[in-house]
Structure formats: structure tokens, C-alpha cells
Amino acid sequence: MTSRGALTTAGFDALPAQIALLDDTGEIVYTNRAWETFGRTNDRFAARKDVGSNYLSVCGGSDDDDATAAAEGIRSVIDGDTDEFTLEYPCHSPDERRWFTMRAAPFECDGDRFVLVMHTNITERRLAEERVQTQADRMSGFARLLSHDLRNPLSVARAEAEVLAEIATGSIGDEGGPESDHGYDDHDGVDGLLSSLERMETIIDDGLVLVSAEADTIDSTAVTPLERLATDAWSHVETADARLDVDESVAIRADSDLAGHLFENLFRNSIEHGGANVTVRVGPLENGFYIEDDGPGIPPADRQAVFDSGYTTTETGSGFGLAIVQQVVAAHGWSIEVSNGCDGGARFEVTGVGTVSTGSKVTEGNRTETRTETGHRSL
């Protein structure tokens, strides 16, 4: 028959939480298997595995604020000043972000006072809380977008529609042709109405991308040529006389749909600020890619703010384009920095990207194209 002591030990060892029993001086008198294993695999907490060492001395002598707080809390439990002490703290390793909860509770055995100290991994909960908070922040931004940015084009569209309705019902005469007695050109009214509706559609599309990009829902393993991502995105943007110059020598691992939004918004940013004749270049980096233009560039003081939701320097921008870029980058685990381009314009460098070398030829449908002497494709 299994002894009570052996059963208790086996039960503690079966728990994933790290458990130690301390006497009233703070000395460790027992540890379970999880405690010992954690101490062996984490140099920072090697002292945890030593029965006979003083846990209060180890924590109190640390320069870590959380360790000091733990020592003070456990001491308050030992002294009877508090019934239980709880502390949540980060414990990140080189490979992952981790959080734990430490609980200290007193008990007595044969007239002596002891404290049970238990560390429980709460990383999944904390990461879930971060995701919820991030989503809440995005939804809050989307709500601001809907309540503020949509108000102006909606008001314009309503006004144009009301005038057109008056023309249709004869309230405003049109005997003199397209321009009424009131000096109103109904063609301009239709153009203004369509422009406002297109503006609202862009704002809504940007907002939906902003709130839907999640790191745990994307497929970042697909390999897509950089040239294809860039040219597909270029075809979805009103480019006027702007020019795109793409290096075709690499492919990247990315969620192609989300990456497409990144390229589209960076292209729009270049055209909005660089003008109708701006040249945009896309090319590879050692561990990523860059997008730059020959426009006016971004002042160093504004290079962080440009990624904030709602930040814009134009009347037509939603202020969410570069926020979407930042969100796509974060969802992939990449990094992005802003600097000066070769011609003085804005340059965005995206790094931490998986890249795959490709040949010099690019085939699209029935078309086969080769790079120019400079190794780029121009549109």
C-alpha cells in the first residue's frame, strides 16, 4: 500500500505548477519536479531547485523589482500580516514571452508554520488579454473613423443628392441645359456624389482591414514573388502618371492578401504625397524588402507618428493607410522603419521577412518578361 507521504509527493510532482514549501525563516524544505526542472532550464532561477537554500534571501537580494516584491509578500504571509500573497510577473526567455502568477499561502504542520509557494504559467491568458486589448483599440479606432471621417463625405453626398433630387422633380429648372438657373451643374453634382461615395468606401475598407489583421489568423508561409505582389497592388491603386519600378529577384513568405494591403497603402501614400508623376521603387533587402519614392519624403520628427491611426496631412487621406501597414507588419512579426530614399523621398524598409531567391524571368499568364539592364521591371 502506498504511503501517505509518497502519495503526496507523487501528487505534487504531477502538477505543472512549480511548488515549494518554505519554513518560517524562508528556507526551502521541499520542491516538486516542476520547480526543479524550471530551475535547471532557466539560469535566472537556478536557486529554486536547492532544498536548504533560503528563498527569501535569494529573492530579496535580487535587483529585480518583482523578486523583491515576492520576498516582501512571502515575509508578510510568514509573519501573519496577510492571509495570502499573489503576484503576477513577466519571466521572458530568449525564445518566448512568458508570464507567471506566484501565490504564497500559509499552513501549519505539527505546530510549525510553513508557506506554500506556487508559480503558475499564465502566458496564454496574458497573450489572450493582449489580443483582446489590441482588438478593442482597433475597434475604438474604427469607431472614431466611422463617426468622424465618414461624416464629411456623407454630408457632401447628402447635399449633392438633395440637389439632384430637386432637379429630378423639377424644383430646380434645367431649361438652360445642364446648368440650372441656380448656376448648378448637375454633372458636377453626380461627380461630387460619386467621389464622396468612393471616399466612404475607401474609409470603410481601410477600417475593416485595420480591425481584421490578426497574427494567429494569417498564412505567412506562402511564397509569392515580390514583383507579383507589387504589380497586383499597383493595379488596384489610382496611379495617374506615376511609375512603378520593381526588382524581380526575390520572393517573400507572406499572407498575400494582407501583404497586398501593405503595398497598396504604401503606393497610395507615395502618390498622395509625391504627386501624379512620382516614381515608386520596390526591391529586396537582405532579410526583407523596401518601397521608396522620389517625392518630398517624411521629416524625421514625423516618422513614428505616421503609423498612428488617424494621422494624415491631406484632406483626402483616411489617416489609416500607414496604420494598416503597421498592422500588417506586426501580424507577420516583421519590422518597419522609415528613412530617406535614394532620391530624397520616403523609404520604408520592411525586415524580418523570409525571402527566397528567384530567377530573372517572370511569367504572368501568356506573357514572359525579362528584367531590364538595371535588373528592374518598370510599369
C-alpha positions as CSV (number, residue, x, y, z in Angstrom):
1,M,0.0,0.0,0.0
2,T,1.3,3.4,-1.0
3,S,2.3,5.6,2.0
4,R,0.7,8.9,2.5
5,G,4.0,10.7,2.1
6,A,4.8,9.0,-1.2
7,L,1.3,9.7,-2.4
8,T,1.6,13.4,-1.6
9,T,5.0,13.7,-3.3
10,A,3.7,12.0,-6.4
11,G,0.7,14.3,-6.5
12,F,2.8,17.4,-6.2
13,D,5.2,16.1,-8.9
14,A,2.2,15.5,-11.3
15,L,1.3,19.2,-11.1
16,P,2.6,21.5,-13.9
17,A,2.8,24.4,-11.4
18,Q,6.1,25.0,-9.7
19,I,5.7,24.4,-5.9
20,A,8.0,24.8,-3.0
21,L,7.4,24.6,0.8
22,L,9.2,27.1,3.0
23,D,9.6,27.1,6.7
24,D,9.1,30.2,8.9
25,T,12.6,31.5,8.0
26,G,12.1,31.3,4.3
27,E,14.2,28.2,3.9
28,I,13.1,25.7,1.2
29,V,12.2,22.4,2.7
30,Y,10.5,20.8,-0.3
31,T,10.2,21.3,-4.1
32,N,8.2,19.4,-6.7
33,R,9.5,18.2,-10.0
34,A,8.3,21.2,-12.0
35,W,10.2,23.6,-9.7
36,E,13.4,21.6,-10.1
37,T,13.0,21.3,-13.8
38,F,12.4,25.1,-14.2
39,G,15.4,25.9,-12.1
40,R,17.6,23.7,-14.3
41,T,16.4,25.1,-17.6
42,N,16.4,28.8,-16.5
43,D,19.7,30.1,-15.2
44,R,18.0,33.1,-13.7
45,F,16.1,30.8,-11.2
46,A,18.7,28.1,-10.6
47,A,18.5,28.7,-6.8
48,R,14.9,27.5,-6.9
49,K,16.0,23.8,-7.1
50,D,18.0,23.8,-3.9
51,V,16.3,22.4,-0.9
52,G,18.0,24.0,2.1
53,S,18.6,27.4,0.4
54,N,16.7,30.4,1.7
55,Y,14.2,31.6,-0.9
56,L,13.7,35.0,0.8
57,S,17.4,35.7,0.7
58,V,17.5,34.7,-3.0
59,C,14.6,37.0,-3.9
60,G,15.4,39.8,-1.5
61,G,19.0,40.0,-2.8
62,S,17.9,40.4,-6.4
63,D,18.0,43.7,-8.3
64,D,14.7,42.6,-9.9
65,D,11.7,44.6,-8.6
66,D,9.4,41.6,-8.9
67,A,11.7,39.3,-7.0
68,T,12.0,41.9,-4.2
69,A,8.2,42.3,-4.1
70,A,7.9,38.5,-3.9
71,A,10.2,38.4,-0.9
72,E,8.3,41.1,0.9
73,G,5.0,39.4,0.2
74,I,6.1,36.0,1.4
75,R,7.5,37.5,4.5
76,S,4.2,39.2,5.2
77,V,2.5,35.8,4.9
78,I,5.0,34.1,7.3
79,D,4.6,36.9,9.8
80,G,0.8,36.6,9.6
81,D,0.3,40.1,8.3
82,T,-1.7,38.8,5.4
83,D,-3.6,35.6,4.7
84,E,-2.3,35.1,1.1
85,F,0.0,37.0,-1.3
86,T,-0.3,37.0,-5.1
87,L,2.0,38.5,-7.7
88,E,1.8,38.4,-11.5
89,Y,5.2,39.0,-13.2
90,P,6.9,38.6,-16.6
91,C,9.5,36.0,-17.0
92,H,10.6,36.2,-20.6
93,S,13.2,33.8,-22.1
94,P,15.3,34.4,-25.2
95,D,12.9,32.4,-27.2
96,E,9.5,33.4,-25.9
97,R,7.4,35.8,-23.8
98,R,6.1,34.3,-20.6
99,W,4.2,35.5,-17.6
100,F,3.6,33.7,-14.2
101,T,1.4,34.1,-11.1
102,M,3.1,33.5,-7.8
103,R,0.8,32.6,-4.8
104,A,2.0,32.2,-1.3
105,A,-0.3,30.7,1.3
106,P,0.4,29.7,5.0
107,F,-0.3,26.3,6.6
108,E,0.7,24.6,9.8
109,C,2.0,21.1,10.4
110,D,2.8,19.6,13.9
111,G,2.6,23.1,15.4
112,D,5.1,24.6,12.9
113,R,4.2,27.4,10.4
114,F,5.1,26.9,6.7
115,V,4.3,28.7,3.4
116,L,3.4,27.0,0.2
117,V,4.8,29.0,-2.8
118,M,3.4,28.1,-6.2
119,H,4.3,29.6,-9.6
120,T,1.7,29.1,-12.4
121,N,2.3,29.8,-16.1
122,I,-0.4,32.3,-17.2
123,T,1.2,33.1,-20.6
124,E,-1.8,32.0,-22.6
125,R,-4.1,34.2,-20.6
126,R,-1.9,37.2,-20.8
127,L,-1.5,36.8,-24.6
128,A,-5.2,36.5,-24.9
129,E,-5.7,39.7,-22.9
130,E,-3.2,41.5,-25.2
131,R,-5.1,40.3,-28.3
132,V,-8.4,41.4,-26.8
133,Q,-7.0,44.8,-25.9
134,T,-5.4,45.2,-29.3
135,Q,-8.7,44.4,-31.0
136,A,-10.5,46.7,-28.6
137,D,-8.1,49.5,-29.6
138,R,-8.6,48.8,-33.3
139,M,-12.4,48.8,-32.9
140,S,-12.2,52.1,-31.0
141,G,-10.1,53.5,-33.9
142,F,-12.7,52.1,-36.3
143,A,-15.5,53.7,-34.4
144,R,-13.7,57.1,-34.5
145,L,-13.2,56.6,-38.2
146,L,-16.9,55.9,-38.8
147,S,-18.0,58.8,-36.6
148,H,-15.6,61.4,-37.7
149,D,-14.0,60.6,-41.1
150,L,-17.3,59.4,-42.7
151,R,-19.2,62.5,-41.5
152,N,-17.8,64.9,-44.1
153,P,-18.2,62.8,-47.3
154,L,-21.6,61.7,-46.1
155,S,-22.7,65.3,-45.7
156,V,-21.4,66.2,-49.1
157,A,-23.1,63.2,-50.7
158,R,-26.4,64.1,-49.0
159,A,-26.2,67.7,-50.2
160,E,-25.5,66.6,-53.8
161,A,-28.2,64.0,-53.7
162,E,-30.7,66.6,-52.4
163,V,-29.9,69.0,-55.2
164,L,-30.1,66.2,-57.8
165,A,-33.5,65.2,-56.4
166,E,-34.7,68.7,-56.8
167,I,-33.6,68.7,-60.4
168,A,-35.3,65.4,-61.0
169,T,-38.6,66.7,-59.5
170,G,-38.4,70.0,-61.3
171,S,-37.8,72.1,-58.2
172,I,-34.7,73.4,-60.0
173,G,-35.2,74.1,-63.6
174,D,-32.9,72.8,-66.3
175,E,-34.3,74.7,-69.4
176,G,-31.0,76.3,-70.0
177,G,-29.2,72.9,-70.3
178,P,-27.1,71.1,-67.8
179,E,-26.6,74.2,-65.7
180,S,-29.7,75.4,-63.9
181,D,-30.9,78.9,-63.2
182,H,-29.2,78.5,-59.8
183,G,-25.9,78.0,-61.5
184,Y,-25.8,74.3,-60.6
185,D,-24.2,71.9,-63.0
186,D,-25.8,68.5,-62.5
187,H,-22.8,66.7,-64.0
188,D,-20.7,68.2,-61.3
189,G,-23.3,67.1,-58.8
190,V,-23.0,63.5,-60.0
191,D,-19.2,63.6,-59.9
192,G,-19.3,65.0,-56.4
193,L,-21.7,62.4,-55.3
194,L,-19.7,59.6,-56.8
195,S,-16.5,61.0,-55.3
196,S,-18.0,61.1,-51.8
197,L,-19.3,57.6,-52.1
198,E,-15.9,56.3,-53.3
199,R,-14.3,58.1,-50.4
200,M,-16.6,56.5,-47.9
201,E,-16.0,53.1,-49.5
202,T,-12.2,53.6,-49.1
203,I,-12.6,54.6,-45.5
204,I,-14.7,51.6,-44.7
205,D,-12.4,49.2,-46.5
206,D,-9.3,50.6,-44.7
207,G,-11.1,50.4,-41.3
208,L,-12.1,46.7,-41.9
209,V,-8.5,45.8,-42.8
210,L,-7.3,47.6,-39.7
211,V,-9.5,45.6,-37.3
212,S,-9.2,42.2,-39.0
213,A,-5.5,41.6,-39.3
214,E,-4.5,39.1,-36.6
215,A,-1.2,37.3,-36.2
216,D,-2.9,34.0,-35.4
217,T,-5.2,34.0,-38.4
218,I,-2.7,34.7,-41.3
219,D,-0.9,32.3,-43.5
220,S,2.7,33.6,-43.6
221,T,4.2,30.5,-45.2
222,A,3.1,31.1,-48.8
223,V,5.9,32.1,-51.1
224,T,5.0,34.9,-53.6
225,P,7.3,36.8,-55.9
226,L,7.9,40.4,-54.8
227,E,7.2,41.5,-58.3
228,R,3.7,39.9,-58.3
229,L,2.7,41.4,-55.0
230,A,3.8,44.8,-56.1
231,T,2.3,44.8,-59.6
232,D,-1.0,43.4,-58.4
233,A,-1.3,46.0,-55.7
234,W,-0.3,48.7,-58.2
235,S,-3.2,47.7,-60.4
236,H,-5.6,48.4,-57.6
237,V,-4.5,51.9,-57.0
238,E,-5.3,55.1,-59.0
239,T,-1.8,55.8,-60.2
240,A,-2.3,58.6,-62.8
241,D,1.1,59.1,-64.4
242,A,3.1,57.6,-61.6
243,R,5.7,54.9,-62.4
244,L,6.5,51.6,-60.6
245,D,10.0,50.1,-60.8
246,V,10.2,46.6,-59.4
247,D,13.2,44.3,-58.8
248,E,12.1,40.8,-59.6
249,S,14.9,38.8,-58.0
250,V,13.2,37.6,-54.8
251,A,10.0,36.1,-53.5
252,I,8.8,36.6,-49.9
253,R,6.9,34.4,-47.4
254,A,3.8,36.3,-46.5
255,D,0.0,36.2,-46.4
256,S,-0.6,37.5,-50.0
257,D,-3.9,39.2,-49.2
258,L,-2.6,41.2,-46.2
259,A,0.7,41.9,-48.0
260,G,-1.3,43.3,-50.8
261,H,-2.9,45.8,-48.5
262,L,0.6,46.8,-47.3
263,F,1.7,47.5,-50.8
264,E,-1.5,49.3,-51.8
265,N,-1.4,51.7,-48.9
266,L,2.3,52.5,-49.3
267,F,1.7,53.1,-53.0
268,R,-1.2,55.4,-52.2
269,N,0.9,57.2,-49.7
270,S,3.6,57.8,-52.3
271,I,1.1,59.1,-54.9
272,E,-0.8,61.3,-52.4
273,H,2.4,63.0,-51.2
274,G,4.7,62.6,-54.2
275,G,2.2,63.7,-56.9
276,A,0.9,62.2,-60.1
277,N,4.3,61.8,-61.7
278,V,6.1,60.2,-58.7
279,T,8.3,57.1,-59.3
280,V,8.0,54.3,-56.8
281,R,10.7,51.6,-56.5
282,V,10.4,48.2,-54.8
283,G,13.3,46.0,-54.2
284,P,14.8,43.3,-51.9
285,L,16.9,43.7,-48.7
286,E,19.0,41.0,-47.1
287,N,16.0,40.0,-44.9
288,G,13.1,41.8,-46.4
289,F,12.2,44.5,-48.9
290,Y,12.0,48.2,-49.4
291,I,9.5,50.6,-51.0
292,E,10.7,54.1,-51.8
293,D,9.7,57.1,-53.9
294,D,11.2,60.3,-55.2
295,G,8.6,62.5,-53.5
296,P,9.2,65.1,-50.7
297,G,10.0,62.5,-48.1
298,I,8.9,62.3,-44.4
299,P,10.6,64.6,-41.8
300,P,12.5,62.7,-39.1
301,A,10.2,64.1,-36.4
302,D,7.1,62.6,-38.1
303,R,8.4,59.2,-38.9
304,Q,6.9,57.5,-35.9
305,A,3.7,59.4,-35.9
306,V,2.8,58.5,-39.5
307,F,1.9,55.0,-38.3
308,D,-0.7,56.3,-35.8
309,S,-4.3,55.6,-36.6
310,G,-6.0,58.8,-37.9
311,Y,-2.7,60.6,-38.7
312,T,-2.9,62.4,-42.0
313,T,-1.5,65.5,-43.7
314,T,-4.0,65.6,-46.5
315,E,-7.7,66.3,-46.8
316,T,-8.4,63.2,-48.8
317,G,-6.4,60.7,-46.7
318,S,-8.3,58.5,-44.2
319,G,-5.3,58.6,-41.8
320,F,-5.4,54.8,-41.6
321,G,-3.3,53.8,-44.5
322,L,0.1,53.6,-42.7
323,A,-1.7,52.3,-39.6
324,I,-2.8,49.4,-41.8
325,V,0.8,48.9,-43.0
326,Q,2.0,48.8,-39.4
327,Q,-0.7,46.3,-38.5
328,V,0.2,44.0,-41.4
329,V,3.8,44.2,-40.5
330,A,3.0,43.3,-36.8
331,A,0.7,40.5,-37.8
332,H,3.6,38.9,-39.7
333,G,6.2,39.5,-37.0
334,W,8.1,41.9,-39.2
335,S,9.6,45.3,-38.5
336,I,9.3,48.5,-40.5
337,E,11.4,51.7,-40.5
338,V,11.2,55.0,-42.3
339,S,14.2,56.8,-43.8
340,N,15.2,58.9,-46.8
341,G,15.1,57.3,-50.3
342,C,17.9,57.4,-52.8
343,D,16.3,60.5,-54.4
344,G,15.3,62.1,-51.2
345,G,11.8,60.7,-51.0
346,A,10.3,58.4,-48.4
347,R,11.8,54.9,-48.0
348,F,10.0,52.2,-46.0
349,E,12.2,49.2,-45.1
350,V,10.4,46.0,-44.0
351,T,12.7,43.5,-42.4
352,G,12.4,40.1,-40.6
353,V,10.8,38.7,-43.8
354,G,11.5,35.3,-45.1
355,T,12.9,35.6,-48.7
356,V,13.5,33.1,-51.5
357,S,15.7,33.9,-54.5
358,T,14.1,33.6,-57.9
359,G,15.3,33.8,-61.5
360,S,15.4,36.8,-63.7
361,K,12.4,35.9,-65.7
362,V,8.8,36.5,-64.6
363,T,5.9,34.8,-66.3
364,E,2.4,36.1,-66.0
365,G,-0.3,34.3,-67.9
366,N,0.9,34.1,-71.5
367,R,3.4,36.8,-71.0
368,T,7.1,36.2,-70.4
369,E,9.2,39.2,-69.4
370,T,12.8,39.7,-68.5
371,R,14.4,42.4,-66.4
372,T,16.0,45.5,-67.9
373,E,19.7,46.0,-67.7
374,T,19.3,47.5,-64.3
375,G,17.6,44.4,-63.0
376,H,14.2,46.0,-62.6
377,R,10.8,45.9,-64.2
378,S,9.2,49.2,-65.0
379,L,5.5,50.0,-65.3
